[in-house]
Amino acid sequence: MRDVFSSPVLKIEQPRRGPFAKSRYRVLDGDGTVLAVAGEASEKNRGESLRTVFPGKSDLDARAVVLTIPDGEPFLVIDKQSGRELTEVRLPDGEAVGSFVTERVGRRYAIRDGENKTIGTVSVDVPRNNFAVTDADGGKVAHVRKKWAGLATHLLTTADKYSAEIFDPVREPLRTMAAVTAIVMDLNLHESKEIT
């Protein structure tokens, strides 16, 4: 696995964008150095884009983002399947790194490795702003927090900011899965901008 997410503190930002733009993220270390950028893997047509603008069930749509290092080389694909059950994390060649499997919609997700063995969980608080990542034994691995930017920003834009603190040492692939938790939770819980 690449050493892109070696920093114990990560910032994940989703810049403001227009309603027809693609999903984008920037991953930075604690000092603000860009470690990776992510962009949606496929183009949307106008009808598909409209579904993400208006409240509804747009979080049920499939969506994938490709993470690249700053020089443009892809190193991970985060693939949210249609519905609310499964988000896969893969290498660009298709090899599975792991997956997030819904146990309780919006509240608890199992983290599985590439061989489908449960290696951890993500527990979500009621406002869906704090995400506790634990290993299979219940030990703390990471804490991911979504910053509240105000009602107007939440409802009318895609601008979200997350911070992730990883409690090292964490073995692979759980460390990578913890590092991408913010993007996965954003795609699953916040991308549609529904009032929940």
N, C-alpha and C positions, 0 to 999 in steps of 0.2 A: 504494500500500500504506500502511496506517496506520502511525503512528510508535510503536506500543505497545511494541515490543521494541527501542527505541533504546539502552537501557542495555547496556554491554559485559559486565556481570555479571548473571546471572539466577538465581533460585532457584525451583525447581519442586517443590511439595509435594503429596503425595497424603495427605490426612488419614485417620486410622483410621476405619474404618466397619464396620458389621455386614455379615454375609455376603449379605444381600438388598438392600443399598443400591446405588445407582448409582455409577459411576466419577466421581470428582471430582478436580480439580486446582486449585491456586492458583499463579499465576506472579507473582513478586515481583522488584523490582530489588535491587541490592546493599545498599541501605539498609533493605529490608524493606517498601517501599511496594507494595501490591497493584496490579499492572498489569492482570491479567486473571484470570478464573476460568473453569473448564471443567466442564461437566456432561454426562453421557451424553444423547444425543439421543433415545433411545427407552426406553420402559418395558420391563422384562423380566418375564416371568411366573415363577412359583415354580420351575418345572422348569429354565428357562434360568438362573436365579440359582443353583440348586443345582450346576450344572455348574461355576460359578466357585469354589465352595467346596472341592470335592473334587479332589485331583490327577487329572489326565487331560488331555484335549486341548482344554480350554476356550479356549486361545489360538487355536484354529482358527475360533472364532465371529467373525462380523462384529460390529463395535462402532464407534460414532461418538460423538465429543464435540464440543460447540459451545463455542468460546471467546467470552467476552463481556468487555467493559470493565466496570469497577466499577459504572457506572450501568445495566448490564443490556443494552446494545446489542451484538448479536452481530457479530463481525468475522471469524471463521475457523471452518471446520468441518474436523475431522480425522476421516477416514472409513477405518477399517481394514476392508478387504474380508474376506470369508470365506476361510480358508486362511492361508497365510503369505507370499503373493506381493506384495501391493500395499496401500499405505496412501496415500490421496489427501488433499491439502490444498486446500480450496476457499474462496472467498468465500461469504457467505450466499446470494448470488443464483445460486450454482452455478458461477461462473467458476473455472476451474482455476488454482491458484497453482503447484502442482507435485505430485510424488509421490515416495514411497520405494518402490523396487522391489527385492525380494530377489534377490541374486546368490548368496549362500551363507547358508543359514538360520542366523540367530543370529550371523553373523560379518561379513557385508558387504552393504551396501545401496547401490544407485545412487540418487542424488537427481536427479530430472528436473524441468524447468520445465513450465509449462502447455502447451507445445507438444511435450512428450515428448522434449526434447533433454537429454542428460545434462549436468548442471552441477556435479556433485560426487559424493562418496561418504561413507558412514559406515562406519568400520571399528570392530569390536567386539572387546574383549579376551576371553580365555577365561572369566573369571568373570562376564562380561556386566555389568560395573560401570563401564567406561570406554569412551567413544565418541568417536573422533577424526573430526571433520568436515573434509574437504578439498575444494578446488575441482577443476574438471576437469583442471587442470594439476598437481595434487598439492600445491598450497599449503595450509598450515594455515588453516582458517577458524574452527574452534571446538573446544573440548574440553568434553565433557559427562561428568559423574561422578555415579554413583549412590552415595549414602552407605550403608555397611553398618550396619544397625541391630540386628544380632544374629539368631541363628537363630530364636528364638521369634517375633520381630516379622516376620521374613521369611516364615515358614511360616503363621502364624496371623492376620495382619492384612494390610491393604492399605496400611499406612503406608509410603510410600517418599518419600525426599527426594533431589533432584538439584540439582547446581549446573552452570551453563553459563557458560563464559567465551568471548566472541566476540572474535576478533582483527580489529578494524576496520582499514581500511575493507573492508566486504563488500557487494557489490552485491545488489540485489533481483533475483529472489526468493530467492536463496541465503541471504540474511541471515534472512529469515523462516523458511525451512526449517531452518536451523541452530538457531534459537530454539525451534522446536517438536520438535526431535529427542528430547528427554527424554520427552515425552508419547508420541510415536510408538514409541520403543523400549520404554517401559513397557507400552503396549498390546500390542506384539508379543512381548515377551520375559518380562515380569514379572507381568502382570496375573493370570495363571492360578495363580501361586504354586506352580509345579511345582519339585521339586528337580532342578536341572540341573547 
